[in-house]
Amino acid sequence: MNDPFPSYAALRENAPVMYDESIGYFVVSRYDDTKAVFDNWKIFSSENAQMPVRPRGPEATQIMNDGGFTAYSGLSARIPPEHTRMRAIVQKEFTPRRYKSLEPTIRENTQRLLQQMLAHADARGDFLKDVAVDIPTITILGLLGVGPEMVSTYKKWSDSRAAMTWGDLSDDEQVPHAHNLVDYWTECLRLVANAHEQLAAGTNGDNLVFDLVQAQSTGSEISDHEIASVCYSLLFAGHETTTTLISNTIRELLTHPAEWKKLQEDPSLIPSAIDETLRFSPSIVGWRRKALEDTEIGGVAIPKGSNILLLMGSANRDPGTFEDPETFDITRINARNHLSFGFGIHYCLGNMLAKMQDKIVVEETLKAAPDLRILHPEAIIFGDNLSFRAPTSVPVTWGPLANASEGAVK
């Protein structure tokens, strides 16, 4: 994950649809093939999207069974007609009005966290830990009616979900994460029960969970378990990938100082800079599908029942779609054609919220720390994961450079 892009280029050139025996997946690396698979949900099912990469061990399974863990995907792993029914209901709650109501709080939190970071006496910080983690976590918790004091708890649960679903843990390593997932699911059930109590008491919960429970009470076909599953997915997807998007946007802009300078001179380029980050350095580089019948991808036979790994991180750098794809260019005309939010019926429901938060963070960072610089970008480590490419830190400084080896790549 530290630098998969040369390998992606080799795959696109030499084996664009390749069976990888080590993981048991057909790996798809070209743009047109990836987009076509995303778009054909009838043949390429999303039912394996949330399946653990490594099966749960017996102790972790027992812990989760005893804890009543029955969480399922909110939307990403569901298939029509269930997916169609649920998405229509949930989508009604993701409105521009709701986003606009969140914007002042997001901006205030961003300003506060930036000032806290900039108060460090040594003029050094970690943009990931100091800013990027808390912004989307507080936002998504507010959307679901949870206070900011729960940030660290939810972050712990979220880390466990990423590790248990997309990581490669031993049986023993799974045990503490299994306990966390039981607590996580119990909390989701509690949120739904609390919303029912608020509705019965005539109290307006003013959050997504309450709105879904209220919709249920007026005839919308969505169960308590499905609402809790939406919470389970949203609490993870709504902040984990956005934390990485914010981190990668700042990291890439500072690593390419000419692009950062362009934003200083013309902040109206921020939306295109975000799309270029999503293309060039997405939070999710691989997503999964399953073939429901004998078929083919790019001329390669795919037997029924095959698991497929779509490398969006590779598709986004396909020279057949993007000119000079290995160059980070915030003025790129077609950057929005990236596949980082997927494509088709499962296109990311929260894409506007993620991009809005990222835009606010970049705006406020340009104001508060226009001279921000990145430290040793070549040494940044990314977590080991099948799907998520997330930096473990984004070290920055706004003071004098200690030596000539520090700072942005020229």
Protein Blocks (a to p, Z undefined) as FASTA:
>chain_A
ZZmmlmmmmmmmmmmbccdfknopacdfbfklmmmmmmmmmlmccklmmgcfbacdfklm
mmmmmnopabdcfklmpccfklmmmmmmmmmmmcfklmmmmmmmmmmmmmmmmmmmmmpm
nlpacfklmmmmmmmmmmmmmmnopafklmmmmmmmmmmmmmmmmmccdfklmmmmmmmm
mmmmmmmmmmmmmmmmmmmnopafkpaklmmmmmmmnopacdfklmmmmmmmmmmmmmmm
mmmmmmmmmmmmmmmmmlmmmmmmmmmlmmmmmmmmmmmmcfblbdcdddfbdcdeehia
cdehiacdddfklmmmcfklmghklbccfkbfklmmpcklogajllcfklmmmmmmmmmm
mmmmmmmmmmgccehkllpccdddfkbccdfbdcddfbdcfbfkgccdZZ
